[in-house]
């Protein structure tokens, strides 16, 4: 297997599915109807995830509250993260048996994926440009799907796969 799924959590997050064998990347922002709680539409995210090929690893960013963040914001983010983690475990139990679930903190995946690039928005844009120049890209790029692609790349690196050159 050589498929890696990266998930940038949050109510405006995104998903990236990177197939190293076919060298294709599919980017999916959390769009569409919102729930009453203001987060992504659960059924549409499950449909997007279930449509991807069986992954070798699913990488869901593990983040906590940031300094100065309000209680409502933290609660909304935690609810979204928990929903995504539940979806991933459900799909793993039903369809993605054997897929590893990785939950790196931002510092860990950035150190692995962005090594050699400036720690800035420009550095991240350069790294995204490099990764996507090696692959056929489908979907919408935004800051969330970009981070989701970096998370998928972290999964590939973590599992010992060389990134495309």
N, C-alpha and C positions, 0 to 999 in steps of 0.2 A: 504494500500500500504506500501511496505517496501523496495522499490528500490531507491537507491541514486546514482546519477551520479556526479563524480568530474571531473573537467577539469582544467588541468594545462596549462595556455595559453602560447603563444610564438610560434615561427616558428618550434621549436623542442619539443613541448609540448606533452601531453598525456591525455588519458581519462581512468577513472575507473568506472565500473558499479558494484555496490555492492547490491546484493539481500539478505537482512537479513532473508527472509523467507526460501530460499533454501540454504543460507549460501555459496553463490558462489560469486566470484569476477572475473570480466573480465577486463584485462588490455590491452589497445590499445595505443601504441606509435604513434605519427604522423610520419608515414613512407610512402614510396611510392614516386610518382613523386612530384616534387616541381613546384610551379608556376614560372612565369617569375620574380615575385617579391621576390623569394627565400623562401616564406612561404609554409606551408602545402598545399596539394591539396584539395581544398574546397569540391569537390564532394565526395572524399573518406571519409572525416571527416563526412559529412552529412550522408553518407551511414552507417558509423559505429554508429553514434548517433541514427539514425532511427531504427537500428536493435535491440536496447536495449528495454526491456519492459518499459512501461509507469512509469516514476519515480514519487516519492512523492516530491522530490526536486532535482534541478540541482544546483551544487555549482561551480561557476566560480570565480577563484581567482581574486581579485581586487588589482592590483599592479600599481605602478607608476615608474617614472624614478629613478634610483639609482645614488648616487653621483658619478661623474666622467664618467658617461655613455655618449657616443657620440650621436649626434643628429640623425644620420642614424639608429643606434641601437634602440633608443627610438621610432623613427617613424615606424620602422619595427614591433616592439613589439606592438605599439598602433594599427597598422593596423590589426595584427593577433588577438588581443584582441577584436577589433571591429567586425571582421568577425565572431568570435566565439559567441559573444553576439548576433549578428544578427541571426546566425543559431539557437541558443537556443530559441530565441523569436519566430522564424518561426516555429520550431517544437512544441513549446508550443501552438501556435495558431492553428496548424493543427492537431496534434496527441496527445500532452501531456497536454490537457486542465486540469487546476487545479494544475499542478505542480508548486511549488514555486521555484523562482530563487533567490538563495542566492549569495552574492558577498562579502565574507569576505576578509579583508586584511590579509596578512600572519601572522601578530602578533596575530590576533584573532583566526584563525584556529589552529595555533601552540599551543596557550595557552590551548585550549580546548582538542585537540587530543594528544598532547605530554606531558600533565601534568604527572609528576612523572618520566619522562625520562630526561636524560641529554640533554642540548641544544647543541648538536653536531651532526656530521654525525653518530657517533656510537650510540647516543641516538635515532636518527631517524631510523637507521637500526634495533635497538632493538624493537622499536615500530612497525615497519613494520613486523618484524618477529612474534611478538605477534599477530597482527591483521590477518596475513595470516595463522598462525597456527590454527586459528579457522575456516577457510574457505577453500573451494576448489578454487584453483587459476588457471585461464586460461589466457594465454597471456604472454607478455614479460615485465619483470621488468627492469626499468631503473630509473634514478632520477626523470624523469617527470611522469611516471606512478605511482611511489611511492608517489609523492606529490598529484597526482590525487586521489589515494586511501585515503590519509589523508583528502583531501577535501570532499570525499564522506562520510567518517566517521564523519567529522564536521557536514555535513547535517543531519546525523542520530542523533547525539547528540543534535543539534539545535532543531530538531523536537521531542525530548523526547524519542528516542529509545535507549534502552541499547545496548551497543556493545556486540558481542558474547564473551563468556568466555570459 
